[in-house]
Amino acid sequence: MNDMVDTRTTGTGLAERVCGGFRKDRRELGPEKAADKWFAPLMDRWNGLLSRDGGGFSHEERVTLAVLATEYLSMRDALILAALREMGGGELHMLYARPHSMESVAVVTCELSRAFKDADCQPDMRRWGRATALLESVTADAPDGYEAQPMAACAYLMWMADRSTVAAVRALKALALDDDCSLATLVLAAGEHGIRPAWAGRRR
């Protein structure tokens, strides 16, 4: 327990530096270049870790991911989509660096729609398992104020794997931390209405 307290305490100062530096770069460099500077290396690491067993993020990387996923939701969404299927670097870059472009909006909309309608849209379970473990570690190290979004991302991945009870627990925890977390609200509503990912229907 003391290790957890110490980790979160040291993470608070780091989170403040990351948040301040990222906001400053967004003002001075613009959103796309700031995203490239702060998130691109972590996205490369994320993809690499999802492609093989073993390994993980450092404490500094976990705190940085928690901050960026909170400050810039398109980065959270890129982590989620890359966890469900292997995506090219260019496509991922578009998602987190140019989230308001027509192409990026179309990809996100399509992926969300497929989850509810396409029975062939089943997660790559090896990537899914690695991603959920990594997100749990990010949430564990996230300082106060930065836990909700990585936890909501994990909740969504749990729902995509048709693990509705675990998904609901994660979503409720995220909403307890941030009652404006729309992704957690979506996951919770899906569970309450018995809505499952489309692929799960093939098992019956």
C-alpha positions as CSV (number, residue, x, y, z in Angstrom):
1,M,0.0,0.0,0.0
2,N,2.9,2.4,0.8
3,D,4.3,1.8,-2.7
4,M,1.0,2.8,-4.3
5,V,0.9,6.0,-2.2
6,D,4.5,6.9,-3.0
7,T,3.9,6.2,-6.7
8,R,0.8,8.4,-6.9
9,T,2.5,11.2,-4.9
10,T,5.5,11.3,-7.1
11,G,3.2,11.0,-10.1
12,T,1.4,14.2,-9.2
13,G,4.4,16.5,-9.8
14,L,5.2,14.6,-13.0
15,A,1.6,15.0,-14.2
16,E,1.7,18.7,-13.6
17,R,4.8,19.0,-15.7
18,V,3.4,16.9,-18.5
19,C,0.1,18.8,-18.5
20,G,1.8,22.2,-18.5
21,G,4.3,21.2,-21.1
22,F,1.7,19.7,-23.4
23,R,-0.6,22.7,-23.1
24,K,2.3,25.1,-23.8
25,D,3.3,23.2,-26.9
26,R,-0.3,23.1,-28.2
27,R,-0.3,26.9,-28.0
28,E,3.2,27.4,-29.5
29,L,3.5,24.6,-31.9
30,G,-0.2,23.9,-32.7
31,P,-2.2,20.8,-31.8
32,E,-0.7,18.5,-34.5
33,K,2.9,19.1,-33.8
34,A,2.3,19.0,-30.0
35,A,0.6,15.6,-30.5
36,D,3.6,14.4,-32.5
37,K,6.0,15.5,-29.9
38,W,4.2,14.1,-26.9
39,F,2.2,11.2,-28.1
40,A,3.8,9.7,-31.2
41,P,6.6,8.0,-29.2
42,L,4.1,6.5,-26.7
43,M,1.9,5.3,-29.6
44,D,4.8,3.5,-31.1
45,R,5.5,1.9,-27.7
46,W,1.8,1.0,-27.3
47,N,1.8,-0.7,-30.7
48,G,5.0,-2.6,-30.0
49,L,3.8,-3.8,-26.6
50,L,0.5,-5.0,-28.1
51,S,2.3,-7.0,-30.7
52,R,4.3,-9.2,-28.2
53,D,4.1,-10.8,-24.8
54,G,6.0,-9.2,-21.9
55,G,7.2,-5.7,-21.2
56,G,5.4,-2.7,-20.1
57,F,5.5,1.1,-19.7
58,S,7.7,2.9,-17.2
59,H,6.1,4.9,-14.4
60,E,6.9,8.1,-16.3
61,E,5.2,6.7,-19.4
62,R,2.2,5.5,-17.5
63,V,1.6,8.9,-15.9
64,T,2.2,10.7,-19.2
65,L,-0.3,8.5,-21.0
66,A,-2.9,9.1,-18.2
67,V,-2.4,12.9,-18.6
68,L,-2.6,12.9,-22.4
69,A,-5.6,10.6,-22.5
70,T,-7.4,13.0,-20.2
71,E,-6.3,16.2,-21.8
72,Y,-6.8,15.1,-25.4
73,L,-9.5,12.4,-25.8
74,S,-8.5,11.6,-29.4
75,M,-5.3,10.1,-27.9
76,R,-7.4,7.9,-25.7
77,D,-9.5,6.8,-28.7
78,A,-6.4,6.0,-30.7
79,L,-5.2,3.7,-27.9
80,I,-8.6,1.9,-27.9
81,L,-8.8,1.4,-31.6
82,A,-5.2,0.1,-31.8
83,A,-6.1,-2.4,-29.1
84,L,-8.9,-3.9,-31.1
85,R,-7.0,-4.4,-34.3
86,E,-3.6,-3.7,-35.8
87,M,-3.6,-0.3,-37.5
88,G,-1.0,1.5,-39.6
89,G,1.0,4.3,-38.3
90,G,-0.5,6.8,-40.7
91,E,-4.0,5.9,-39.8
92,L,-3.2,6.2,-36.1
93,H,-1.4,9.5,-36.6
94,M,-4.5,10.9,-38.3
95,L,-6.7,9.8,-35.3
96,Y,-4.7,11.5,-32.6
97,A,-3.1,14.4,-34.5
98,R,-6.0,15.4,-36.7
99,P,-9.0,14.2,-34.9
100,H,-11.4,16.7,-36.4
101,S,-10.5,15.9,-40.0
102,M,-13.2,14.3,-42.1
103,E,-11.1,11.1,-42.5
104,S,-10.5,10.8,-38.8
105,V,-14.1,11.3,-37.9
106,A,-15.1,8.7,-40.5
107,V,-12.7,6.1,-39.1
108,V,-13.9,6.6,-35.5
109,T,-17.6,6.6,-36.6
110,C,-17.1,3.4,-38.7
111,E,-15.3,1.6,-35.9
112,L,-18.0,2.5,-33.3
113,S,-20.8,1.5,-35.7
114,R,-19.1,-1.9,-36.5
115,A,-18.9,-2.7,-32.8
116,F,-22.7,-2.5,-32.6
117,K,-23.7,-3.8,-36.0
118,D,-20.9,-6.0,-37.6
119,A,-20.8,-9.6,-36.4
120,D,-17.3,-9.9,-37.9
121,C,-15.9,-7.1,-35.7
122,Q,-14.4,-9.2,-33.0
123,P,-11.3,-7.9,-31.1
124,D,-7.9,-9.5,-31.6
125,M,-8.0,-11.1,-28.2
126,R,-4.2,-11.2,-27.8
127,R,-3.9,-7.5,-28.4
128,W,-7.0,-7.0,-26.2
129,G,-5.5,-8.9,-23.3
130,R,-2.2,-6.9,-23.5
131,A,-4.0,-3.6,-23.8
132,T,-6.3,-4.1,-20.8
133,A,-3.3,-5.1,-18.7
134,L,-1.4,-2.0,-19.8
135,L,-4.4,0.3,-19.2
136,E,-4.8,-1.2,-15.7
137,S,-1.2,-0.3,-15.0
138,V,-1.7,3.2,-16.4
139,T,-4.8,3.7,-14.1
140,A,-2.9,2.4,-11.1
141,D,-0.2,5.0,-11.5
142,A,-2.4,7.8,-12.6
143,P,-2.5,10.7,-10.1
144,D,-5.8,12.2,-8.8
145,G,-7.8,13.7,-11.7
146,Y,-6.3,11.5,-14.4
147,E,-7.7,8.0,-13.6
148,A,-11.1,8.2,-15.2
149,Q,-10.3,8.2,-18.9
150,P,-7.8,5.3,-18.9
151,M,-10.3,3.4,-16.7
152,A,-13.2,4.2,-19.1
153,A,-11.0,3.0,-22.0
154,C,-10.5,-0.3,-20.2
155,A,-14.3,-0.5,-19.5
156,Y,-15.0,-0.1,-23.2
157,L,-12.5,-2.8,-24.1
158,M,-14.1,-5.1,-21.5
159,W,-17.5,-4.4,-23.2
160,M,-16.0,-5.2,-26.6
161,A,-14.9,-8.5,-25.2
162,D,-18.4,-9.2,-24.0
163,R,-17.4,-9.0,-20.4
164,S,-20.3,-6.8,-19.4
165,T,-20.1,-7.2,-15.6
166,V,-16.4,-6.2,-15.5
167,A,-17.1,-3.4,-17.9
168,A,-19.9,-2.0,-15.7
169,V,-17.7,-2.1,-12.7
170,R,-14.9,-0.2,-14.5
171,A,-17.4,2.3,-15.9
172,L,-18.9,3.0,-12.5
173,K,-15.5,3.6,-11.0
174,A,-14.7,6.0,-13.9
175,L,-17.9,7.9,-13.3
176,A,-17.3,8.1,-9.6
177,L,-14.0,9.8,-10.5
178,D,-15.5,12.0,-13.2
179,D,-19.3,12.1,-13.6
180,D,-18.8,13.8,-17.0
181,C,-16.9,10.8,-18.5
182,S,-19.1,10.2,-21.6
183,L,-17.3,7.0,-22.6
184,A,-18.0,5.4,-19.2
185,T,-21.6,6.6,-19.5
186,L,-21.9,4.8,-22.9
187,V,-20.5,1.6,-21.5
188,L,-22.8,1.6,-18.5
189,A,-25.8,2.4,-20.6
190,A,-25.0,-0.5,-23.0
191,G,-24.8,-2.9,-20.1
192,E,-28.0,-1.6,-18.4
193,H,-29.9,-2.1,-21.7
194,G,-28.4,-5.5,-22.4
195,I,-26.6,-4.3,-25.5
196,R,-23.7,-6.6,-26.4
197,P,-21.1,-6.2,-29.2
198,A,-22.4,-7.5,-32.4
199,W,-19.9,-10.4,-32.7
200,A,-21.1,-11.9,-29.4
201,G,-24.3,-12.9,-31.0
202,R,-22.5,-15.5,-33.2
203,R,-21.8,-17.6,-30.2
204,R,-25.4,-18.5,-29.6
